[in-house]
Every structure is written in structure tokens, then in C-alpha cells.
Amino acid sequence: MITEDFEQGQIRPPDEADSLLIRTTRGCPWNRCTFCTLYKGIKFSIRSVAEIKKDILTAQKVYNERKVERCFLQDGDSFTMKTHDLVEILHALKEAFPSIKQISSYGRAQTMLRKSPTEIKEIGDAGLNVLYCGMESGSDEVLKKVRKGVTAEALLASSINAKNAGMDILLFTILGLGGKELTQSHADDTARLINLIDPAVVRILSLAVNPGTALDTMVQEGTFTMLSEVEMIKEQQMIVNQLDGIHSKYVNYHAVNLLTELRGQLPQDKINLLSTIGRFMALSYEDQLNFIFGRRRGYYSHLDDMQQRDRYALISIEMNKYQEKYPGQLEAFFHACRRSWI
């Protein structure tokens, strides 16, 4: 469905796999986060309105009157565009695809705060109704350590402006991002900020450190100590325990997470979420390792899968062989498995 005249970037949220992708910018205007490699080697630029509108018309021909209901604006931050330019693009999209119901984009808090609430409302009224927010953490200590370039206050203010403009907030947070050094601050402040924002969706990711990143250098230098798989579940337990008064969908939607079955609607499913976490935490250490190894090797998808004793025994044998061959390297293996999903 892509022609040489229809430019698309490589990055889009998993939920947008079947969406029309229209590229408004290239790369990320910040691109300094210690953990991120998504836009490595891409110089940030804003595409011209003429280029983008040409792509919209090309897409209209490519889709050949097929019903299009969802569109994602690439790459890292469409709000870097001048407001009237972005509004013009949104109008062009709705004119070319009258069936469109959802237009979404990543939005960087610091960029959004350069626009007035009136401008954000104008963008929302023009059709941008879903905002993907890479909050990552609610802790200013953590945000500073990973060079996110924003503060919790900025994340809150930009989210309030977006919600007031009628946009649904789909918020990402990363387990383990504070390392062992800041895990309590990360959990407490992240839960606090989620409660203040009350996003439509809370999306959980588990940290995996890519080679060559600044965060990898911090790990090698000993200034950042990664959490184990069990410690990340404990951190998630601390976050969920403190979620209160919100009406968000809560999902561990990505395979990088250990307990992908942790999904529900808050507040009514909070007890079930904590119960599932509690089941894992109550396992013996041996059983926890068996589940983690089995999950990371693709043998398990849910905790209940451990009840299949033949499979459990097979995983135990395979794990013991791995430990004999690579003593003390289980957590490194689990981390490598997580990294393979990014």
C-alpha cells in the first residue's frame, strides 16, 4: 500500500498497525532520552504542508475508496508544527477520508506547552482526538536521570490541556526506569501523576536497555542498577496499589512485559489486577524463575499455564541446563529476551 510518493516513517504505536500513517515530521525534536533508540540517526525536521497534503491525496488513491477510520500522524511530535499548519492538515485528512473517526499523534509535553490552551483546543476541534504520551515516570528525579527533558508538572499541564481539548490520553510508563536506586520514587510519583491525569489508558512497558545507549553506559559504569524481573513486578504492585479515583483502562499490552495478562478497567478491576500480581509474588522463588524462564522462552503466556506439569518439568530441565552452562546469568538472559521485543 506504499508508493514511492507516499512517505512513511518506521515508528508507530502497536495499536496503529492497521491505521493510515501520515508523516508530518521526521524524527524526534528532543532525541536525548538515555533509553531510546527509536529515532537514532534521524535528523528532526518538519515536513511542509504541501508535502503532507500531497501524501494525503496519494493515500486516498492508494486506499481506493476503502473505508479509513483511523490515522496516526508520524513521527515523534506533530505538535512541533505551527498550529494553523497542523489544523490545515487535519482538515485535509477529514476531507480526503470522510469516514475517519480517530486521528492520533505522539505529543511531547514541552512542545505542547508552547501552544496556548486555545491552540490545543483548535487542534482537537480539527480532529486530533487521541494523544500518545510517553510519560515514562512521574518522578522528577527519574526524569532528570534518564534525560527525558520534561518535568512531572509539565506532563500534568500538557495532559490537562489535551483533555480539555477533547483528546483521549494514552499514557506510557516504563517499569524499572528508576533502577534500584530510585524504584520507590518511581513507583510512588508515577502513581501520583497517573491519578492526577486520569488518562483514558495506562500502558505499561518493562525496561530493556539497548547496547550503545547512554543508559547502557550508566549500567556499565554502575550508576544505574537494573531491576530483576521479580523486582519490576513488585514495582508494578506498588504502582497499582496507589492508583485511586481514576477511570483508566490498564494494560500490559506489550510482549516485553512479564505478566501480559495484567489488563483491566479501573477502578473495578483493581482487585483482580492486584490478585494476579499477588499470585505471582506468592510463588516460591523456584516457581517464579520457572514462570519467567517459560514466559521468556515462549512456553507460557499466563500464570495458569504452569499447571501443565509436563510443560513445567520440561522448562525446569531446560532452565537447569542453562544455569549449568551459564551460572549466574539468568537475569542477563531474561533481559536479552526483553530486549529482543523492542
N, C-alpha and C positions, 0 to 999 in steps of 0.2 A: 504493500500500500504506500510505499515511499518512492517518490521520483527524485531525480537529481535536483529539481527545482523546489522541493519540499523539505526544508531543513528541519531536522530534529536533533535534540541532544540525547545523551545516553541515560540521563538521570530522571527518574520519576518514581513517586511512591508506589509500592506494590498494588495498592487499591486502584491505581490508574492504569493498570495493564491493558484494559480494553478501551481506554479513553482516547479521544483525539488529542494529539500532542502538538501544541503550537509553541514555537520557541520565540520568546520575547527578548530574552537576554542570553548571553553566553557566559557560563562560569558563575562564580560567586563573588560578590563585591568585597567580602571580608577574606575568606580563604586562608585563615591563620589558625584555626582551631587545631589543637595539638593531636587530636584523634582522627581527623578527617582526611581522606584521600580522594573524595568524590570528584573534585574539580582540579586535581593536580595537573599542572601543565596547561591549563586553560586560562588564557588572559581574559579578564572580565570585560565585557562590552555590552552596550545596549543596542539592539537592532533598531533600524529606522521603522517608522510607521509604514512606509511604502513597502519595505521588505516583508514585514509581517502580514500586511493585507494581501500581498501577492501570494504568500503561503496559504492564507485562508482560502483564497479563490482556487488555488491549486488543490487544496484538500477537499474543497467542495466537489471538484471534478473527480478526484480520486475516489471519494466515497460514493459518488454516482447516485445521489438521492437516497442513499441509505440513511436510516434514522440515527442521528447522533444526539445523545442525551448528556454526555459528559465530556468535558475538555479540561486538560491540565496545561497551564502555562509554564513552560520551562525557561531558564534553568533555575538558578538558586534564589532569585528575588525579583519578581516582576514589579515590585513597588519602587524600584530604582527609576522606573520610567517616570517622566513628567505625568502629572495626573491627567491632563487633558488628552495626552497621547494614549495612556492606558485605557481611558474611557472610550476613546475612538476605536481602539482595538476590540474592546468588549462589545460595542455596538455592531461592529463589522462581523464579529463571530455570530451574534444572535440573528443578524440579517441573513448570513450565509447558511446558518443551521437553525431554523426556527424551532426545531424540536428540542433544542438544548435546554437542559434543566439545571446542570451544575457546571460551574466554571471555578477551578481551584488553582492555587499557586502556593509556593513557599513564600514566606514573608519574614524578613529579618527585623527584629524589634527596633533596632536603632534607625533603620531606614524608614520604617513606618512612622516613627515618632517625628520625623522631619516633615511629615504631612499633618495638616490640621485635622481634627475630628470631622470637620465638614468635608474635607477632601476624601477621607476614608469612606465617609457615608456616600459620597458621589460615586466612588468606585464600587461600593456594594450595590447601590441602586442600579448601576450599569450592568450588573450581572455576576460580579465575582462574589460568590456566596460561600466558599469553603477556603479556609486558611490553614495550611500545614505549618505548625510552629515547632521548630526544633528547640524546645526549652532546654532539654538535656538535664538541667539541675535547677533547683530553686535556691541553692546556696551560693552566695556571692563569693565565698572562699573557693568553692569548686569552680565556678565560672571563671574566676580570675586564674586559677591554676591551670585550666585547660585552654586559656586564651580565647574564650568564647566572644569577648568583646562586647558583652552586654551585662546588665545587672538585673537582679530579680525585679527591681522597681520598674525598669524599662519593659521587661517581659509582661508584667502585670498591666502597665499603662497601655501598651500596644494591643494587648488582648482585649481590654475593656473597650477601646476604640473600635476594634474589629467587631466585637459582639454587638455594640451599639449600632453598627452599620449593617447588622443582619447577617454577619458571617458566622458560620459554624467553625469552631476552633478544634482542629485535630492536633493534639499535643503529643510530642515525643519526649520521653525521658530515658536515660541510659543507666541501668543498674551498674554499680561498680565504678562510676566515673570519678568518685572522690578517692578511690583506692582505700586501703585500710586506714590511712591517715585521717580521712575526712568522711568515713562512712556514716557516722551518726549525724553530722551536719547535713550531709547529702540527703539522707532519708527524711530527717525532720523538716528541713527547709523546702524540700521538694513537695512533700505532702502539704505543707502550709500554703505554698504557692498554687498548687492544684486546687485546693479548697477555695482560694480567693478567685481564681479564674473560672472555675466550674466549666471546663471545656465540654464540647459535645462528645469527644472521645479522648481517652488517655491511652497512649500506645507505649508499651514497654519494650525496650531493647536491652540486651545484655552486652557488656563491653567486650570487645575483641580488639586487640592492639595490633595494627598492621606494621610490618617492618618498614623502617625508613621514616616513620612519623616522629614528630617531636615527642609524643607520648612514649613511643618505644625507647627513645633516648633516655627519657626520665626513668623508665623501668630499669634500663641497663645501668644507670648511674645510682640507682637506689633511692631516688627522690619520690618515686611512685611505686607503691606495693599493691599488686593486683589482688582482688578478692578471689577466693576459691568459688567453685560452683555453689557449694552449700552456703557460703557467706553471702553470695548475691541473692539467694532465696531468702535468707534471714533479713537482708536489707529490704527486699520487696515486702516481707511480712511487716516490717516497721512502717513502711510507707502506707500499705493498705490499712493497717490498724488505725492510722491517723486521718484517713480520708473521712470527711464528715460534712454533711449538708450539701453534697453535690449530686448531680443527676447525669453523670457521665457514663458512657459505655467504656468498660475497662478491658483491654485486650493485650495478651502476649501473642501478637499475631505472627511474629517472625520466627523462622526455624532456628535463629541464633539463640532463642530463649530455651531454657531447660523445660519449664512447665508450660507448654503451649496450650494446655487445657485451661489455664487460668484466664477465663473470659466471662464477662457478665455485665449486667446493668446495675449501676449504683443508684440508690442505696440498697435496693432489695437483695442484691446478690453478694453483698459484702461478707455475710456469714459464710456462704458457700466458698468464696474465694479464700477466706482465712482457714476454712476447714480443709481445703485441698492443700494449702501450704502447710498446715499443721500435720496432715498425714505424712507429707514428705519429711518434715522435721522430726517426727516421732519414729521414723525408721532407724534401725541400728546403722552405725557408720558403714558396716559391710553392705547392708542393703542399699544405702544411699549411693555408695560407689557403684554397685551393680546397676542401679537405675541410670545413673549418669553415664556410665560406660555404654549401656544398652541404648540410651537415647542418642548419644553422640555417634554411635555406630549404626543407627537406623533400625535397631531391633525393637525398640519401644517407641510408642507415641504418647501413651498415657500411663499413669501410675498403675491402673488396673492390669496392664499388660504383664506386670511382674507376677501375677497369679498363675501364669502359664509356667509351670515348674520346669518343663523340659527346656524352655527358652531361657529361663533364669539360670539353669545349670550350665547351658551352653555359653552364656555370657560370662559366668564366673570362671569357666575354664579359659576362655579367650582372654579375659582380663588378667588372670593369674599368669598366663604365658607372657603377656605384655609386660607385667611387672617384673618377671624374672629376667626378661631381656633388657628392659629399660627401668631399673629400680629408681624409685623416687620421681618418676616423670609423668605420673598420671595427670596432674593438673596441667602440665605443659601440653599433654595430648588433648585434653578437653579444650584448652584454649585454641589449639590449632584447628580443632573441629569447628569451634565457633567462628574462627577467622575465615574458614572456607565458605561460610554462608554469606559473607559480606561482599 
